Amino acid sequence: MQVAQSPQWKRIIGRVAFLNCDPLFYGLGDEWQVLPAPPSWLTGHLLRRDCVLAPIPAADYARHADELVLVPEIGICSKGEVGSVLVFGDMPLSSMKSIALPTDSMTSVALLKYILKQEQLEPQTHLMGPDLTTMLSECDGALLIGDRALEEAKKQPERVQLDLGQAWLNRTQKPMVFGVFAARKDTPIEDVQAAQEALLHRLSHFETDPVTRKAVIEWSMSKSDLKYERLNRYFGEVFNRLDPEHIQGLEQFLVDACDLTDGSSFAW
């Protein structure tokens, strides 16, 4: 097969080092290697051809849309509460004079800045490492994403002041796409399709087979302090199936929050 003759990097799929892609990667065949990394790091790996495709922040795609193309049907999305993109603090967002922003995902940062602008709020913002204690020792609020947000919300639910997925839905009446699967424009389409099909195969099993869903949740439990019930609910807050409704939300985010005038471009 032509795919098997491709360079080695074309058998590597980037994987965000969070739980939110577990339904796509649990049970992935041995013919694929997985490159785990934080979301923003995956953008660099993709641009350097370290992998054939990867989930990257939607805002990073907007910055590199001249080099990248989106892969259809898969993403990291929400339709309201996302549970893992949260602003923490001891006061409402409207009272915060300063907010610490994480360095590991530009989508959440772009989305929060968009929401602040729409609400006519102007707190100072500071990029910091994603440690809640340190962030809140220096700022009134702190934005966390991914597993850290989930686990801190479990320990300190009273400090959760805003779920950005819900805030986006409230303002736009559209779902939010936090992460997109992308590939370089110069990657042979058959290699991208082979990787996408492998991930879609795993996602379909997760969506239709209760045994696979249970196994994915138990796998996620083994990598976190979260209980089965919370993860089962989380996989109803985060979706990996990029449907037409999500694409509408993605288009609005790219244009309104990221200033990507032409919106998205898909590989097929």
C-alpha positions as CSV (number, residue, x, y, z in Angstrom):
1,M,0.0,0.0,0.0
2,Q,1.1,3.5,-0.7
3,V,0.5,4.6,2.9
4,A,2.9,1.9,4.2
5,Q,5.6,3.3,2.0
6,S,5.3,6.8,3.4
7,P,8.0,8.3,5.7
8,Q,7.9,7.3,9.3
9,W,6.4,10.5,10.6
10,K,3.3,9.8,8.5
11,R,2.5,6.9,10.8
12,I,2.5,9.1,13.9
13,I,-0.6,10.9,15.2
14,G,-0.2,13.8,17.7
15,R,-2.3,13.4,20.8
16,V,-3.2,16.2,23.3
17,A,-1.9,15.1,26.7
18,F,-5.4,15.5,28.3
19,L,-8.3,13.1,28.8
20,N,-10.5,14.8,26.3
21,C,-9.2,12.8,23.3
22,D,-9.3,9.4,25.1
23,P,-12.3,8.1,23.1
24,L,-10.3,8.6,19.9
25,F,-7.1,7.0,21.1
26,Y,-8.1,4.1,23.3
27,G,-7.4,0.9,21.4
28,L,-5.7,2.6,18.5
29,G,-4.0,0.0,16.3
30,D,-0.3,-0.8,16.8
31,E,0.4,0.4,13.2
32,W,0.1,3.9,14.6
33,Q,2.5,5.6,16.9
34,V,1.2,8.3,19.2
35,L,3.0,11.6,20.1
36,P,1.5,13.0,23.3
37,A,2.1,16.7,24.1
38,P,0.3,19.8,25.5
39,P,-2.0,21.5,22.9
40,S,0.3,24.4,22.0
41,W,3.3,22.0,21.6
42,L,1.4,19.9,19.1
43,T,1.2,22.9,16.8
44,G,5.0,23.0,16.6
45,H,5.2,19.3,16.1
46,L,2.7,19.4,13.3
47,L,4.5,22.3,11.6
48,R,7.8,20.5,11.9
49,R,6.3,17.3,10.3
50,D,6.8,15.3,13.5
51,C,3.3,13.8,12.9
52,V,0.7,13.4,10.1
53,L,-2.1,15.1,12.0
54,A,-2.7,16.4,15.5
55,P,-5.4,18.1,17.6
56,I,-4.3,21.7,18.1
57,P,-5.9,24.8,19.6
58,A,-8.4,26.3,17.2
59,A,-6.7,29.7,17.7
60,D,-3.3,28.1,16.6
61,Y,-5.0,27.0,13.4
62,A,-6.1,30.6,12.8
63,R,-2.5,31.7,13.2
64,H,-1.1,29.2,10.8
65,A,-4.0,28.8,8.4
66,D,-1.6,29.5,5.5
67,E,0.2,26.2,6.2
68,L,-2.4,24.0,7.8
69,V,-5.7,22.5,6.7
70,L,-8.5,21.0,9.0
71,V,-9.4,17.4,9.1
72,P,-13.2,16.8,9.0
73,E,-15.5,15.0,11.5
74,I,-13.2,15.0,14.6
75,G,-12.4,17.7,17.1
76,I,-12.6,18.8,20.8
77,C,-16.0,20.4,21.2
78,S,-18.7,21.3,23.7
79,K,-22.4,22.2,23.5
80,G,-22.5,24.3,26.7
81,E,-20.6,23.4,29.8
82,V,-17.3,21.9,28.9
83,G,-16.1,21.3,32.5
84,S,-12.4,21.6,31.7
85,V,-12.0,25.3,30.5
86,L,-12.7,27.2,33.7
87,V,-12.0,30.6,35.3
88,F,-11.3,30.2,39.1
89,G,-11.3,32.8,41.7
90,D,-12.9,34.1,44.9
91,M,-15.1,36.7,43.3
92,P,-17.3,37.0,40.1
93,L,-15.6,37.6,36.8
94,S,-17.0,41.2,36.7
95,S,-15.1,42.0,39.9
96,M,-11.7,40.7,38.9
97,K,-9.0,43.3,38.4
98,S,-6.4,40.7,37.1
99,I,-6.6,37.2,35.6
100,A,-3.7,34.8,35.1
101,L,-3.8,33.0,31.8
102,P,-2.2,29.6,31.1
103,T,0.6,29.2,28.6
104,D,-0.6,25.8,27.3
105,S,-3.6,26.7,25.0
106,M,-4.2,29.8,23.0
107,T,-7.9,28.9,22.2
108,S,-9.0,29.3,25.8
109,V,-7.0,32.6,26.1
110,A,-8.5,34.0,22.9
111,L,-12.0,32.9,24.0
112,L,-11.7,34.5,27.4
113,K,-10.4,37.7,25.9
114,Y,-13.3,37.7,23.5
115,I,-15.8,37.2,26.3
116,L,-14.2,40.0,28.4
117,K,-14.4,42.4,25.5
118,Q,-18.0,41.6,24.8
119,E,-18.8,42.1,28.5
120,Q,-16.9,45.4,28.4
121,L,-14.5,44.1,31.2
122,E,-10.8,45.1,31.2
123,P,-8.9,43.2,33.8
124,Q,-5.1,43.0,33.5
125,T,-4.0,39.6,32.1
126,H,-0.8,37.8,32.8
127,L,0.6,34.7,31.2
128,M,1.7,32.2,33.8
129,G,2.4,28.5,34.3
130,P,-0.8,26.5,34.9
131,D,-0.7,26.2,38.7
132,L,-3.8,27.4,40.4
133,T,-2.2,28.2,43.8
134,T,0.5,30.4,42.2
135,M,-1.9,32.0,39.8
136,L,-4.4,33.0,42.5
137,S,-1.6,34.3,44.7
138,E,-0.8,36.9,42.2
139,C,-4.1,37.5,40.4
140,D,-7.8,37.7,41.3
141,G,-8.7,35.0,38.7
142,A,-7.0,32.1,36.9
143,L,-7.9,30.3,33.7
144,L,-7.2,26.6,33.7
145,I,-7.8,24.0,31.0
146,G,-7.9,20.2,30.6
147,D,-7.2,17.8,33.4
148,R,-6.0,20.5,35.8
149,A,-9.2,22.3,35.5
150,L,-11.3,19.1,36.0
151,E,-9.3,18.2,39.1
152,E,-9.2,21.6,40.7
153,A,-13.0,21.9,40.1
154,K,-13.4,18.7,42.0
155,K,-11.3,19.9,44.9
156,Q,-12.5,23.5,45.0
157,P,-15.9,23.8,43.2
158,E,-16.8,27.0,45.0
159,R,-14.0,28.8,43.2
160,V,-15.3,28.1,39.7
161,Q,-16.6,31.4,38.4
162,L,-17.0,30.7,34.7
163,D,-17.2,27.8,32.3
164,L,-16.1,29.2,29.0
165,G,-18.0,26.6,26.9
166,Q,-21.2,27.7,28.5
167,A,-20.3,31.4,28.2
168,W,-19.7,31.0,24.5
169,L,-23.1,29.2,24.0
170,N,-24.9,31.9,26.1
171,R,-23.5,34.6,23.9
172,T,-23.6,33.0,20.4
173,Q,-26.2,30.2,20.8
174,K,-23.6,28.0,19.1
175,P,-21.4,25.2,20.3
176,M,-17.7,25.8,20.9
177,V,-14.8,24.0,19.2
178,F,-11.7,24.3,21.4
179,G,-9.5,21.9,19.5
180,V,-9.3,21.1,15.8
181,F,-7.5,18.2,14.1
182,A,-5.2,19.7,11.5
183,A,-2.5,18.6,9.0
184,R,0.0,20.4,6.8
185,K,-1.4,21.4,3.4
186,D,1.5,19.6,1.8
187,T,0.9,16.2,3.4
188,P,-0.4,13.6,0.9
189,I,-4.2,13.4,1.4
190,E,-4.2,9.6,1.5
191,D,-1.9,9.7,4.7
192,V,-4.2,12.2,6.4
193,Q,-7.3,10.1,5.5
194,A,-5.7,6.9,6.8
195,A,-5.0,8.6,10.2
196,Q,-8.5,10.2,10.4
197,E,-10.2,6.9,9.6
198,A,-8.2,5.1,12.3
199,L,-9.4,7.7,14.9
200,L,-13.0,7.7,13.6
201,H,-13.1,4.0,13.9
202,R,-12.2,4.2,17.6
203,L,-14.7,7.1,18.1
204,S,-17.5,5.1,16.5
205,H,-16.9,2.2,18.9
206,F,-17.0,4.6,21.9
207,E,-20.2,6.1,20.7
208,T,-22.1,2.9,20.0
209,D,-20.6,0.2,22.2
210,P,-21.2,0.4,26.0
211,V,-18.3,-2.0,26.7
212,T,-15.9,0.3,24.8
213,R,-17.3,3.4,26.6
214,K,-16.8,1.7,29.9
215,A,-13.2,0.7,29.0
216,V,-12.4,4.2,27.9
217,I,-13.7,5.7,31.1
218,E,-11.7,3.2,33.2
219,W,-8.6,4.1,31.2
220,S,-9.2,7.7,31.9
221,M,-9.7,6.9,35.6
222,S,-6.3,5.3,35.7
223,K,-4.7,8.5,34.6
224,S,-6.5,10.9,36.9
225,D,-8.1,11.3,40.4
226,L,-11.6,11.5,38.9
227,K,-14.3,9.0,39.6
228,Y,-16.3,7.0,37.0
229,E,-19.4,9.1,37.4
230,R,-17.6,12.4,36.8
231,L,-15.8,11.1,33.7
232,N,-18.9,9.6,32.3
233,R,-20.5,13.0,32.6
234,Y,-17.4,14.7,31.2
235,F,-17.7,12.6,28.0
236,G,-21.1,14.1,27.6
237,E,-19.7,17.6,28.0
238,V,-16.8,17.2,25.6
239,F,-17.5,15.8,22.2
240,N,-15.0,14.5,19.6
241,R,-17.5,14.3,16.8
242,L,-17.3,17.5,14.7
243,D,-20.7,17.9,13.3
244,P,-22.2,20.7,11.1
245,E,-23.5,22.6,14.2
246,H,-20.1,22.6,15.7
247,I,-18.6,23.8,12.4
248,Q,-20.9,26.8,12.6
249,G,-19.6,27.6,16.1
250,L,-16.0,27.1,14.9
251,E,-16.5,29.5,12.0
252,Q,-17.8,32.3,14.2
253,F,-15.0,31.8,16.7
254,L,-12.3,31.9,14.0
255,V,-13.8,35.1,12.5
256,D,-14.9,37.0,15.6
257,A,-12.3,35.9,18.2
258,C,-9.3,35.1,16.0
259,D,-9.7,37.6,13.1
260,L,-9.4,34.9,10.5
261,T,-11.5,36.6,7.9
262,D,-11.9,33.6,5.5
263,G,-12.8,31.1,8.2
264,S,-11.8,27.5,8.1
265,S,-10.5,25.3,5.2
266,F,-11.0,21.5,5.3
267,A,-8.9,18.9,3.6
268,W,-12.0,17.4,2.0
